[in-house]
Amino acid sequence: MLTNLRLAQIYAVLRLELRKTFFSRRGLWVYFLAFSPILLFAGHSITMLHNGRPCDFGQDTNIFATVFQVFYLRLAVFFGCLGIFMNLFRGEVLDKSLHYYFLAPIRREVLLAGKFIAGLCVAILTFCLSIVLQFFSMYAHYDWSAIQDYLWRNNGIQHLFAYVAVTALACVGYGSVFLAAGILVRNPIIPAAVILVWEAANPLLPALLQKFSVIYYLKSLCPIEVAPQVPPPFNLLAVNPDPISAFIAVPGLFMVAALVVAWAGMRIRKMEISYSAE
């Protein structure tokens, strides 16, 4: 039960972890990964302005949707969450500082909750801010009147909200998985490789198995459908099932994340520290 004491302890851990996670030198590459697409879209806009070539909103919108689903969700957010959430506990073990938390008069489940919320705050703020900057960088070469028309009359603002929401849900889904992996295993490469292969192979899986992946629910919530990016001859095997309803996808992702975090809370009770093995 969450008493006032438990909530105060979670808040204390959250404040401490936010400072450590935001300014961790070990996680600087996450920021580069998160904000690197801005350079791509900004370069596109600068090139269009320099050449004075006519642009097409529809084409740019499809390009943005493709980059978002193929690169940003599957790689940038995936590996960014790997770097943030795996280090919440494995980073403490490498720094030989986790025992200070375990010696404190605080339940381990409370510690895990505080760390997970801190990781979510960092991941969601970083990647959602990036997607907003990417969105406006992509259309920066248009007149402001054309951008306003797209935002308010052609569902542009709804698309932006959907991209931000999907990015936040990706942080919740992948974050819970990598948090549990950081408690369960010592080497992050193994679980990351397994999950990456499973997510990448999603279009090739039968429709039923596709539902046991995070990317399936995220694709269903994207505002623009993108064809599965599968090279030949494997594209003949690709299956693109009907997208699942948002009323099922969103609660489903939160439910899965809650179950994974709850399972990690049970595992952390039995976690033993052995710095000599690292």
Buried (B, 14 or more C-beta within 10 A) or exposed (E): EEEEEBEEBBEBBBEBBBEBBBEBEBBEEBBEBBBBBBEBBBEBBEEBEEEEEEBEBEEBBEBBBBBBBEBBBBBBBBBBBBBBBBBBBBBBBEBEEBEEBBEEEBBBBBBBBBBBBBBBBBBBBBBBBBBBBBBBBBBBBBEEEBBEBBBEEBBBEEBBEBBBBBBBBBBBBBBBBBBBBBBBBEEBEEBBEEBBEBBBBBBBBEEEBBBEBBBBBBBBBBBBEBEBBBEEEEEEEBBBBEBBEEEEBBEBBBEBBEEBBBBBBEBBEEBEBEEEEE
